[in-house]
Amino acid sequence: MRRLAARLCLLLLSLALLAFSAAAASIKVTVRGVPVVWSGAAPYVNAQNMTLTPVRDVAEAMGLTVRWVQNQQMVELSRTYTPDTSVYQAELQSGQKEFIASRTVSLWIGRTTFTVTNQYALYDGRTIVNTRTGQTTGTANTAPVVRDGQTFVAIRPVAEQFGFDVLWDQSSQTVRIVNGLASDWSYAWTVTQDGSGGLLVGVHSPVNLVDAAITGVTVKSTTSPSSSDGSRFIRPTTAQELASLQTAAGTTLLDAVRVDYPFAAGESYTITVSLQVTKTNGASSAASGSFQINLPAPGETAGSNTAAAS
């Protein structure tokens, strides 16, 4: 009887392990909607119920450069950026833009801490000059491991350092790695033609936002700097203005405002919009992005457009 019970327990344990392995084997990963193809072993779930993925395959799918340092048991993931694609940008009072020109994330086998090294640069519209290096430390829920000759990591903290969001689709057992705020929302804008110098700005979400509130708008002339440049007063749009803007965007807007500014025909302006957003995964955060408008010269027709946030 004991022998039969022992065999029954062993059978049940074996079935449970098979089911667990099957579930782990069915986990898929996509980057920007494209399935990651594994060169060797597939992702698996560890004893802490964390999904670990082969770092090289998924990192290269995200456009990262991967470097293995054998004597330190360390993997480095890095990426370079332009002033418009950087994961960090800031407008300085000098008129220059500070941005991260390169970012490197270093992870060690068996350690949950990792380092993030940033190379900052200044850009004045013509020349890029490297200025300083900064380093921070982060912590993952589980440490990288080597398994079947490959390095496996928990991908969320890594992906987020390079501007991605990581979402879990329970129904398809898929880890979805998508572009972060830089592509999850877009602006719609139109310039009024009533001589008031009004600018209507709206925000909508093609991917990953459930709510957004415009908290500020900054205007800067790129052709003739003006004393009127800087943060501008914003007010809610009227029903007529909102209808016009939604027609320009071709979609329902999450928020829209009007900005009064002495815009001039034939000039170009950089518009920077600040937001407070809520993502589909429940996270709330501040965000900002910029786009450029080129006003028609006298006699031309003003129009409207949509522009992805940068």
C-alpha positions as CSV (number, residue, x, y, z in Angstrom):
1,M,0.0,0.0,0.0
2,R,2.8,2.4,0.9
3,R,4.6,1.5,-2.3
4,L,1.5,2.3,-4.3
5,A,1.0,5.6,-2.5
6,A,4.7,6.5,-3.1
7,R,4.3,5.7,-6.8
8,L,1.1,7.7,-7.0
9,C,2.9,10.8,-5.4
10,L,5.8,10.4,-7.8
11,L,3.4,10.2,-10.8
12,L,1.5,13.4,-9.6
13,L,4.8,15.2,-9.1
14,S,6.0,14.2,-12.6
15,L,2.8,15.4,-14.1
16,A,3.0,18.7,-12.3
17,L,6.6,19.2,-13.5
18,L,5.6,18.4,-17.0
19,A,2.8,20.9,-16.9
20,F,5.1,23.6,-15.4
21,S,7.7,22.9,-18.1
22,A,5.0,23.0,-20.8
23,A,3.8,26.4,-19.5
24,A,7.3,27.8,-19.4
25,A,8.0,26.5,-22.9
26,S,4.9,28.2,-24.2
27,I,6.1,31.7,-23.1
28,K,6.7,34.0,-26.1
29,V,8.4,37.4,-26.3
30,T,7.7,40.0,-28.9
31,V,9.6,43.3,-29.4
32,R,7.5,46.0,-31.1
33,G,5.1,43.2,-32.1
34,V,7.7,41.0,-33.8
35,P,8.3,37.6,-32.2
36,V,11.8,37.0,-30.9
37,V,13.4,33.9,-32.5
38,W,15.6,32.0,-30.0
39,S,19.0,30.9,-31.1
40,G,19.2,28.3,-28.4
41,A,17.1,27.7,-25.2
42,A,13.8,29.4,-24.8
43,P,12.6,31.6,-21.8
44,Y,11.9,29.7,-18.6
45,V,10.3,30.4,-15.2
46,N,12.6,30.1,-12.2
47,A,11.8,28.9,-8.7
48,Q,10.8,32.5,-7.7
49,N,8.2,32.4,-10.5
50,M,10.2,35.0,-12.5
51,T,10.5,34.7,-16.3
52,L,14.1,34.7,-17.5
53,T,15.0,35.2,-21.1
54,P,18.1,34.6,-23.2
55,V,19.7,38.1,-23.0
56,R,21.4,38.2,-26.4
57,D,18.4,37.3,-28.5
58,V,16.0,39.7,-26.9
59,A,18.6,42.5,-26.5
60,E,19.5,42.4,-30.2
61,A,15.8,42.4,-31.1
62,M,15.6,45.7,-29.1
63,G,18.5,47.1,-31.1
64,L,21.1,46.9,-28.3
65,T,24.7,45.9,-28.6
66,V,25.7,43.0,-26.4
67,R,29.2,42.4,-24.9
68,W,30.2,39.5,-22.6
69,V,33.2,40.0,-20.3
70,Q,34.3,36.6,-19.3
71,N,36.8,37.5,-16.5
72,Q,34.1,39.5,-14.7
73,Q,31.1,37.2,-15.5
74,M,29.4,40.3,-16.7
75,V,27.2,41.2,-19.7
76,E,27.0,44.7,-21.0
77,L,24.1,46.1,-23.0
78,S,24.5,49.4,-24.8
79,R,22.9,51.8,-27.2
80,T,23.8,55.2,-28.8
81,Y,21.3,58.0,-29.4
82,T,20.8,61.1,-31.4
83,P,19.4,64.3,-29.8
84,D,15.9,63.4,-31.1
85,T,15.8,59.7,-30.1
86,S,17.5,59.9,-26.7
87,V,15.8,58.4,-23.6
88,Y,16.6,61.7,-21.8
89,Q,16.4,65.3,-23.2
90,A,16.4,68.6,-21.5
91,E,16.3,72.2,-22.9
92,L,18.8,74.4,-21.1
93,Q,18.5,78.1,-20.6
94,S,21.4,78.6,-22.9
95,G,19.2,77.3,-25.7
96,Q,21.3,74.1,-26.0
97,K,19.8,70.6,-25.5
98,E,21.4,68.2,-23.1
99,F,20.7,64.5,-24.0
100,I,22.1,61.0,-23.3
101,A,24.3,60.2,-26.2
102,S,24.9,56.6,-25.0
103,R,23.7,54.3,-22.3
104,T,25.4,51.1,-21.0
105,V,23.7,48.6,-18.5
106,S,26.1,46.2,-16.8
107,L,24.8,43.0,-15.2
108,W,26.8,40.3,-13.3
109,I,26.0,36.7,-13.0
110,G,24.6,35.9,-9.5
111,R,24.1,39.6,-8.6
112,T,20.7,41.4,-8.5
113,T,22.3,44.9,-8.7
114,F,23.3,46.4,-12.0
115,T,24.8,49.7,-13.1
116,V,23.7,52.2,-15.7
117,T,26.4,54.4,-17.2
118,N,25.3,57.4,-19.2
119,Q,27.4,59.6,-21.5
120,Y,25.8,63.0,-21.7
121,A,26.2,65.5,-24.5
122,L,25.1,69.1,-25.5
123,Y,23.6,69.9,-28.9
124,D,23.1,73.5,-30.2
125,G,21.4,72.5,-33.5
126,R,24.7,72.0,-35.3
127,T,27.4,70.6,-33.1
128,I,27.3,67.7,-30.5
129,V,29.8,67.9,-27.7
130,N,30.2,65.2,-25.0
131,T,30.2,66.8,-21.6
132,R,30.0,64.4,-18.7
133,T,29.5,60.8,-17.6
134,G,27.0,59.7,-14.9
135,Q,26.4,56.3,-13.3
136,T,23.5,55.0,-11.2
137,T,22.7,51.6,-9.6
138,G,19.5,49.6,-10.0
139,T,18.2,46.3,-8.5
140,A,16.4,43.5,-10.3
141,N,14.1,40.9,-8.6
142,T,16.3,38.1,-9.7
143,A,20.0,37.7,-10.7
144,P,21.2,36.8,-14.1
145,V,22.2,33.1,-14.6
146,V,24.1,31.0,-17.1
147,R,22.1,28.0,-18.3
148,D,22.7,25.8,-21.3
149,G,25.7,28.0,-22.3
150,Q,23.5,31.1,-22.4
151,T,23.0,34.1,-20.1
152,F,19.4,34.5,-18.9
153,V,18.1,37.7,-17.3
154,A,14.8,39.2,-16.1
155,I,14.2,41.5,-19.0
156,R,11.9,44.2,-17.5
157,P,14.5,46.3,-15.6
158,V,16.8,46.1,-18.6
159,A,14.2,47.0,-21.2
160,E,12.9,50.0,-19.1
161,Q,16.4,51.5,-18.9
162,F,16.4,51.8,-22.7
163,G,12.9,53.4,-22.9
164,F,10.8,50.3,-23.4
165,D,7.7,49.2,-21.6
166,V,7.2,45.5,-20.7
167,L,3.7,44.2,-20.7
168,W,2.3,40.7,-19.9
169,D,-0.5,39.3,-22.1
170,Q,-2.0,36.5,-20.0
171,S,-4.2,35.1,-22.7
172,S,-1.4,34.4,-25.1
173,Q,1.4,33.9,-22.5
174,T,3.4,36.6,-24.2
175,V,5.9,39.1,-22.9
176,R,5.3,42.3,-25.0
177,I,8.2,44.7,-25.2
178,V,7.0,47.9,-26.7
179,N,8.4,51.4,-27.2
180,G,7.9,53.5,-24.2
181,L,6.3,57.0,-24.0
182,A,8.1,58.1,-27.1
183,S,5.7,56.2,-29.3
184,D,2.8,55.4,-27.0
185,W,1.3,58.8,-27.6
186,S,1.2,61.5,-30.3
187,Y,0.3,65.1,-30.7
188,A,-2.2,66.6,-33.0
189,W,-1.9,70.3,-33.6
190,T,-3.4,73.1,-35.7
191,V,-2.8,76.8,-35.9
192,T,-5.8,79.1,-36.0
193,Q,-6.1,81.5,-38.9
194,D,-8.1,84.2,-37.2
195,G,-5.1,86.4,-36.5
196,S,-5.1,85.7,-32.8
197,G,-2.0,83.6,-32.8
198,G,-3.7,80.6,-31.3
199,L,-2.3,77.1,-31.2
200,L,-4.4,74.1,-30.5
201,V,-2.5,71.1,-29.1
202,G,-4.0,67.7,-28.4
203,V,-2.7,64.3,-27.3
204,H,-3.9,60.9,-28.2
205,S,-2.7,57.3,-27.6
206,P,-2.2,54.8,-30.4
207,V,-0.8,52.1,-28.1
208,N,-0.4,52.3,-24.4
209,L,-2.0,55.1,-22.5
210,V,-5.4,55.2,-20.9
211,D,-5.3,58.8,-19.7
212,A,-3.3,61.9,-20.2
213,A,-3.4,65.5,-18.9
214,I,-1.4,68.3,-20.6
215,T,0.3,70.2,-17.8
216,G,2.4,72.7,-19.7
217,V,3.4,73.9,-23.2
218,T,6.6,75.7,-24.1
219,V,7.1,77.5,-27.4
220,K,10.5,78.5,-28.9
221,S,11.0,80.2,-32.2
222,T,13.8,78.3,-34.1
223,T,14.2,81.1,-36.8
224,S,13.8,84.4,-34.8
225,P,14.2,83.9,-31.0
226,S,11.6,86.1,-29.3
227,S,11.2,87.5,-25.8
228,S,7.8,85.7,-25.9
229,D,9.5,82.3,-26.0
230,G,9.1,80.1,-23.0
231,S,6.3,78.5,-21.0
232,R,2.9,79.7,-22.2
233,F,-0.4,79.9,-20.4
234,I,-2.8,77.1,-21.5
235,R,-6.5,76.9,-21.3
236,P,-9.0,74.1,-22.2
237,T,-10.3,74.1,-25.8
238,T,-13.8,75.1,-26.6
239,A,-16.2,72.5,-28.1
240,Q,-15.6,74.0,-31.6
241,E,-11.8,74.0,-31.2
242,L,-11.8,70.4,-29.9
243,A,-13.9,69.2,-32.8
244,S,-11.5,70.9,-35.2
245,L,-8.5,69.3,-33.5
246,Q,-10.0,65.9,-33.4
247,T,-10.7,66.1,-37.1
248,A,-7.1,67.0,-37.7
249,A,-5.9,64.1,-35.5
250,G,-8.4,61.6,-37.0
251,T,-9.0,60.1,-33.6
252,T,-10.4,60.9,-30.1
253,L,-8.0,63.0,-28.0
254,L,-7.2,62.3,-24.4
255,D,-6.6,66.0,-23.7
256,A,-6.4,69.2,-25.6
257,V,-5.5,72.8,-24.8
258,R,-5.2,76.2,-26.5
259,V,-2.0,78.3,-26.3
260,D,-1.9,82.0,-27.2
261,Y,1.4,83.1,-28.7
262,P,2.4,85.8,-31.3
263,F,3.1,83.4,-34.1
264,A,4.5,84.9,-37.3
265,A,3.9,83.8,-40.9
266,G,6.9,82.0,-42.4
267,E,8.5,81.2,-39.1
268,S,9.3,77.8,-37.5
269,Y,8.7,76.9,-33.8
270,T,9.5,74.1,-31.5
271,I,6.6,73.1,-29.3
272,T,7.4,71.1,-26.1
273,V,4.4,69.5,-24.3
274,S,4.5,68.3,-20.7
275,L,2.0,65.6,-19.6
276,Q,0.9,63.5,-16.6
277,V,0.0,60.1,-18.0
278,T,-1.5,56.8,-16.9
279,K,-0.4,53.7,-18.8
280,T,-2.4,50.5,-19.5
281,N,-0.3,48.7,-16.9
282,G,-1.5,51.1,-14.2
283,A,1.7,53.1,-13.9
284,S,1.5,56.9,-13.7
285,S,4.3,59.2,-14.6
286,A,5.3,62.5,-16.0
287,A,6.3,62.7,-19.7
288,S,7.3,65.3,-22.2
289,G,8.0,65.5,-25.9
290,S,8.6,68.0,-28.7
291,F,7.6,68.7,-32.3
292,Q,8.2,71.4,-34.8
293,I,5.7,73.5,-36.7
294,N,6.5,75.5,-39.9
295,L,4.0,78.3,-40.5
296,P,3.1,79.2,-44.1
297,A,4.4,82.4,-45.6
298,P,1.8,85.1,-46.4
299,G,-0.5,84.0,-49.1
300,E,-0.1,80.3,-48.3
301,T,-2.7,78.1,-46.5
302,A,-2.2,77.1,-42.9
303,G,-2.9,73.4,-42.1
304,S,-2.8,70.8,-39.4
305,N,-0.8,67.7,-38.7
306,T,0.0,65.0,-36.3
307,A,3.5,64.3,-35.0
308,A,4.9,61.5,-32.9
309,A,6.4,62.6,-29.6
310,S,10.1,62.5,-29.3
